Amino acid sequence: MDRRSYLKASLALGGSLMLPAGVLALVGCSGTMKTPGLAGFDGRSMGTGYSVRFGGKQHGITINGAPVDQAKIDQLAEKVHAMLLDVDTHMSTWRADSELSQFNASANTDWQPLSAPTLRVIAQALDTSADSNGAFDVTVGPLVDLWGFGAGAETSAGGDRKPAGSDIVKRLAQVGYGAIDIDLTANAARKRNPHTRLDLSGIAKGHAVDRVAALLDQEGLDSYLVEVGGELKSRGRKPDNTAWKVAIERPSVGRREAFRALELKDLAIATSGDYRNFFDDAGQRYSHSIDPRTGKPVSHQLASVSVVAGSTMAADALSTALMILGPDEAMDFAIKHQVAAHLIVKSGSALKEVYTPAFEPLVS
């Protein structure tokens, strides 16, 4: 599909922009159709949607000091799309030709070269894996596939997706972040277990947001909100000097509405939840949040976790880890590590929110 057939660019955008999962971006003011000095574009990449909104000082927009016109917005949109395509080409498990898929397909246990960006993402994933004692595990892919949620899913939607206990045990033997070594100086990685596979789906979108934000910084933009697949990062304030506003989504199946509004400035937010991707079997819900320690979907009462941080990549990985840990362990971990975390917990038919001291300043 040609990029222009799905990428839309405009000079004036307003109202509310709804995002794919977990977060709503409140772009314009209530009752205002347009926000002066705000521009942006949307597109699709990495199997999801993305959006960029940006502005400039004194209600005007400049890119590298020059006034914006439609041609410059289109040029910027092309650069962003190319960057996201590069991330997908390197880190997707849904593309057989990606750098990551080729590494996964190899049973070689010797050092193998990988690109520096891919290794940086793996390094962050391994750090989060170690910090969370394996609640986040970058090698969880074989289990995700077994339960029918991954790129190599072995069952189809609507089929018999609940695997046998013996199959779970076999896959657990392939999972363990300790089986991956990396060398950031030599730009190489190796497997200690030839069956180990890396899955960056819990962190790659956050990395993609950070990459786009860095590009916008290089272009001289001092006001923007970037979203890829529901993970967001902001810089500065909107051209009218109001804050970029987002809202954590109410974890409801089949509808989208705001639960908690936030103002973001030079911060990122990522959300993980159990209410978008799941299947039911004999009255039991099985979500895509697979606990690498048990080999099974989580069964606790934590419905949604949002993490705010300076890095979208870090927020992405941490929100996944906290979602696996469950409400009590997640709060203990987040408080210990001074994570700005917001949890929505199921309490019968009701929902309650709890958040860490680091998150409290964000509550309006």
N, C-alpha and C positions, 0 to 999 in steps of 0.2 A: 504494500500500500504506500502511495506517495505521501510524504510528510504533510503536504499542504491539504490533503484530503481529510485530515483529522486534527491538524493543529490550527487553532484559532487565535488570532492576535487582535487586540483592540486598544485604543488609546484611553478609553474611559470605562471603568468597571465599577460596580457598586453592589449594594445589597449584601446578601449572605452567600458565601460559596461553600457548598457542602463537599466534604472530602470523603474518600473511599472507606476509611475504617478508623473508628476510635476518636476522631477529632473533627470538630466543625470550625472552619475559619470564618470569622465574622468580619468581612472585608470593609463594608460600608457602615455608616451610621444608620440607626433605626429610622425608617421613613425617608432615607435619602437614596435616590436612584443612582447618583454618581458621586464619586469621591474625586475632587479636583486634583489634578496632577498625578493620578494613579494610572499605571499602564500594566499590561500583562499578557500572558498567553498560556495555553493549555496544550497538552499532548498525551501521547501514550508511549510507554517504553517499559522494559523490564517486566512485562506482563501486567502492568497496572497503569493508572493515570497519574499525571503530574501537573502541577500548576506553578506559575511564577507571577507574583505581583510586585511591582516596584514603583518607587517615586523618587523625589529629589527635594532639595532644599527650596524653601520659599515658594511652595506650590508649583514648582516647575520640575521637569525631569531632564537630567543630562546623563549621557554615557561618555565617560572620559572627557567631561567638560563641554561636550557639544550637545545642543538641544536635540531632543528625541523627535524623530518622525517615524512613520510606519516602516520605512525601509530599514531603519536601525533596529526597530523592534524585531523585524523578521530576521535580521542578521544575528541578533542575540538569541532568538529562538532556535536558529540553526545550530549555534554553538552549544546551547544547552542540550538539544536533542542528540548531537554527536557525542557529548560527554556521557550522557546516560547510556547511549548505545555502547560506548567503550566499557562502561561498568558491566553491562549485561554480557558483552563478549568475553569478559574475563571471569565473571563470578557467578553466572547463572548455572543452576543444575538442570534447567529445562532445555538447554541447548547442548546437543551432543558435541558441538565444535568449540565450546567455551574452554578457556584455560583450566577452569576448575573441573569440568567434566572429564577432560583428558587426564588430569591428575588422578581423579577418582577411578577412572577406568583401568589405570595401570596397577599391576600387582607388584611393581618394582619397589623394593624397600631401600634403595640407594637414594642419595640426595638428587632431587630433581629441580631444575630452574623454574622459578615463578616470578611474575612481574612484581615490582616493588609495591604498587598499590594493593594487589591481592594479598601480599604477605603482611602488609600493615593491618588489613582487616582481619586476617587470621590471627595476628598477634593480639589484637584487641579482644577477639573472640576467646582465645586461649586464656587471657588474663581474667575475663569475666567467668569463664569456666572454672578456673582455679579459685577465684574469690568466692564463688557460690557453691563450692564443693560439688560441682557437676550438675547443679540444677539447670544451668545453661551449659550445653555441651555441643561444641561445634561439629561433633561426629555423630549426631543423633539421626542423620539422614536415613539409615537402614530401617529404623523403627518408624519414622514418619511414613516411609514408603509402605511398610508392612500394614499400617493402619489405613492406608488408602488416601493419604493427604499430600504426598510428595510427588516430585517429578517422575519417579520410578514406581508410582503406585501400582500395586499388583491386583487391585480390585477396582471395579467401576462404581460410580455413584449409584446408589440404589441396590447394589449387590450385597453379598454376604461379606461385610467389611470387618467383622470382629474376628481377629486372628486366634488361632489355637495357642494355648499356653506354651506348648513345646516350640512353636515358631518364634514366640517372643523371647524365649530363653536363647535360641540360636542367634537371634539378632543382637541381643544384649552382648554376646561375645564379640561382636564387631564394633561395639560402641565404647568409647573411652578416650577423652581428650589427651590423656597421657601417651597415647600411641602416635602423636604428631610432634615432630621436632621442626623448628624453623631456624634459619640463619639469615638475619636481616642484613648482615654485611655481605654475604655471598649471594643474596636473593635466591634462596633455595629452601626446600622443605623435603621431609622424608616421612615415610610411614614405618612404624615398628611392626604394625600388623598389616599384612598385604590386603586385607579385606576392609580396612578403615576407609571411610569416605567423608569428605568435608561437606557441610551444608551451611551456607552463609545466609540463608533466607531470613534468619533472625537478626541480621545486622547489616546486610548489604544495602537495603533501602536507606538506612540512616547514613551510611557512608556516601551514598549517591547524593543525598541532600547536602551533606558537607562539601562535596565536590562542586555542586552547583553554586552554593553560597560562596565558595572561594573564587569561582569564576566571576560572579557578580561583583565581588570585592575588587578583583583585578580590573573589571570594567569601570570602576570608579563609582559604583552605586552605593549610596549611604542609607538607603531605605528600601527594604524588601521583605517579602514573606515567601518562602519556598516550601513546596509540599511534594513529596513523592510517596504514593501509596499510603497516605495518612500520617506520615512522619513529617514534621515541620521544623523550620528554623527561621528566625527573624533577625533583622538588623535595623537599628534605629527606630524611628517613629514614622507614621504615615505623613504624607506631604502636608496635611492639615494640622500636624503636630499632635495628633491623637495616637494612642498606642495601637499596635497591631493586636487585635483581639481574637482569641480562639476559645472554643468551648469543648470540654471533655464530653464525649457522647454518652447518653444514657445507654447502658448495655441491654438493649431490647431487640428481640428478633423481629424483623419485618418492618421496622420503622426507625427513623432517625430523628433525634431531638437532643437538645442541649441538656446537660446535667450540671456542669459547673463551668462558669466563665472565668477566663484568665486573660491577663495582659502580658504580652511577651516583648521584651526588648533585649536584643543580643543573646537570645536563648533558644534552645531547641526543646521539642517535646515529642515523645513517642509513646504509643499506647499498645498494650497487648490485652486480648480478651478472649472469652470462650463462647461468644454469642454470634459469631459470623460464620465460622467454618466448623461444622460438626455433622454428625449423623446420629440417628436414634435407632436403638435395637432393643426390642422387648421393654420399651418404656424407659430405657437408660440412655442418657445423652453421652456421646463420646466426642470430645472436642479435639481440635488439631494440636492443642497444647500437650505434647507428649513429654512425660517425665523420663529423662534419660536414665534415671536411677532405678526405675521399676519397669520401664518398657511399656507403660500404659498411659492413657490420657489422664490428666489430673481429675480428681473427683471431689475437691474441696469446694468451699462456698465463695471463693474469690472470683468475681465476674469480670473485673477489669482493673488494669494497673496502668497508670500514666507516670512517666518519669520526665522531669525537666532537668536539663543539664546544658553545659556550654557546647558539647559535641552531640550531634544527632546520632552518630554511630554508637557512642557510649550509652545514650538514653535508650536506643533501640535494643541493645543487648541486655541492659539492666531491666527494662520492662518485661522482657521475655523471662529472665531469671526469676524475677519477683512473682510473675504469674505462675511459674512452676512451683515455687516454694509454698504458696498458699498464704492466707491472711496473717497468721501469727508469725511464722518464720520470715515472711517478707517484711513485716514491720520491724522485727528485730534486726534483720540484715540492713535495711535501709537506714535505720537510726544509727547503727554501729558505723556504717560507712558514710554517714551524712548525705544520703541521697534524698533529693527532693521528690518524694513519691506520693501519689494520690491513689488510694485503693477504694474500689466500690465492691462491697461485700453483700451477698445475698443473705437475707434474714427472713426465711419463710417466703412469702410473696412480696416482701418489701426489700428495699435497697438502703444500705447505709454507707456513708463515706467516712473514711479515716485517712489522715495524712500525717506525714512526718513533720517535725519542727522545721526542717529545711524547706519544706513546701509551704509552710504557713504564710510567709510574706507574700506569696502569689495569690492568696485567697482574697477576693474582692467582695 
